[in-house]
Amino acid sequence: MKPQLSDRLDLAQRLKKNGKFKEAEAVFIEILDLDDTHVHALAGLGDIERKTKRFEDAVSHYRTCLGLDPENRHALAGLGDAYRGLRDLNHALSVWLKCLKLYPDDYKLMTRVADGFKKEGDYGNAKMYYYAALKIRPSDMFALMGLGQLAVIENDPSLSEKPYTR
């Protein structure tokens, strides 16, 4: 990566992290004007679009990024999140599951998958993925909350009792 692009990417990432999305977007676009195959800028722009609820644009940039780097973890997770934002849970689950095959120890992704299955009413798969996430990180509050919600939905308090031991 050219030094000036590296510096610009660092700036864009800092701006994004600090919630300065408009400024970060401008820098990501500047980078892409110089190198339209810059996967980090494509994924970063997808993030900005997803966070500002421009989900169709996010899908487009994540897909372009994945065309260049098919196993890009960040773009795969972001693409799934963008599909979720479009309320296309089938595509979201498909992308997240593909990402999970590539990165099987990603407990955050497991929780996303479990949430998707829970929303679809597939409580068996939801539990399986929540438990898998908790085996990796027993204190993951999102997996614990998901199991707590399932305990209420299924009227089964045992789901929320020491779930990480299952």
N, C-alpha and C positions, 0 to 999 in steps of 0.2 A: 504494500500500500504506500502511495506517495506520502511523504511527510506532511504536506499541507492538508491532505485528505484526512490523515490520522488526527491532526490537530482539530480539524473541523468536526470530525466524528466525535471526538472527546467533548467538544463544546456542545454539540447537539444532544449528546447523552446527558450531560449535566443539566442543560436547560429542560429536557424532558423530565428528568428526575425531580427537578424543582418545580414542576407543574407549569412551566412557561412553554406551553404547547405551540402557540403561534410562532414564537421565535425558534423553537426547536424544529418545527416543520419547515420553516424557511431555510434553515441550515441543511436539513436532510435533502431538500430539493436542490439546493446549491451543489451538494455533493453528487447527486444523481445527474445533474446537468454536466458535470465533469466526467462521471463514470456511471452510466446507466445500468451497469451490472454489479454495483456495489451492494452486496447482500446485507451488510449491516445497516446501511442507509435505507434499503427497501424495507427491512424488518422494522427499523425504527419509525419510518413513516407509517407503516401499518399500525404500529402501536399508537401513534398519535391519532390516527383516524379512528381506531377502535375506541380509544379513551374519550374521543369527542363524538362518539356515536355515528360516525360515518362508516358504517359496517361494510357496505358494498365496496367502497374504496379500499378499506383495509383488506378485504378478501382479495382484491385485485393485486395489491402490493405483496401480500404474503405469498400468493400463488406465483407471482413473478420471482420472488426470492427462492421459493421451493423449486422452481424450474431450473435455477442455477445451482442450488444446493439442496437436493431432495431430503436430506436428513437433518436439516437445520431445526434443532429442538425449539428454539425461540419462535421461529416462523410457524412451525407445526402447532404449537400450543396456542399461539396468537390466532391462527386461522380457525382453530376450533372455537376459541372465545368469540371471534367475529361471527361465526355461524350461530353461536348461542345468542349473540346480540340480535341476529336476524330472526330469531326464534325457529331456527332450523336445527333442531336437536339431533335429528338423524345424521346430518352431515357433521355436526360438532362431535358427536360420539365416535363416528367413523374416523375422523382425523385424530382425536385424542387417543383412541385405541391404537392407531398406527404409530403414533408418537410413543406410546407406552411400550410397544413391541421393541422399538429402538432403544428406549431408555427405561428399562423395567424397574428401576429403583426410584423413580420420581413420585414421591408420595403426594406432592401437590397435584400432579396430574391424575393420580389414582382417585383423589377426592373429587376432582372435576368430573371424572367418569362416573363415580358413585352418585354424585349429585344429579347427573344427567339420567342415569337409570332410575333414581328415585323419582324424578320429575315425570318420567315415562310410566311409572307405576311398577317397574320391575325391581321389587324390593329385594329379591334374592341376590341379584347381581349387585345391587347397591350395597348391601351388607358385605358381600365378598370383597368389594373394592375398598370400602371403609376399613374393614379388618386388615386388609393388605397394607393400607397406608399406615395404620396404627402399629403394625409389626415393625415397620421401618422407623416411625417416629411416634412413640406412644403418647406424646403430649400434643399431637396435632389437634388443635381446637376445632378445625373445620370438620374433620372426620368424627370427632367426638360429638359435635353438634348434630351432624347428619344422623348418627346412630341414635342420639336423643330424640330427634324428630321421628325417626322410624319407630322408636319405642312407643311414642304417643300414637302414631298412625296405626300401628299394629297392636296397640294395647298390650305391649310386652316389655315390662320394665327391666327384664333381665338383659335386654340389649344394651342398656346404659350402665350395667354393673361390670366393672373391670373388663371392658370390651377388648383390651389389648392382650388378654390372656387366651383368646380363642384361636 
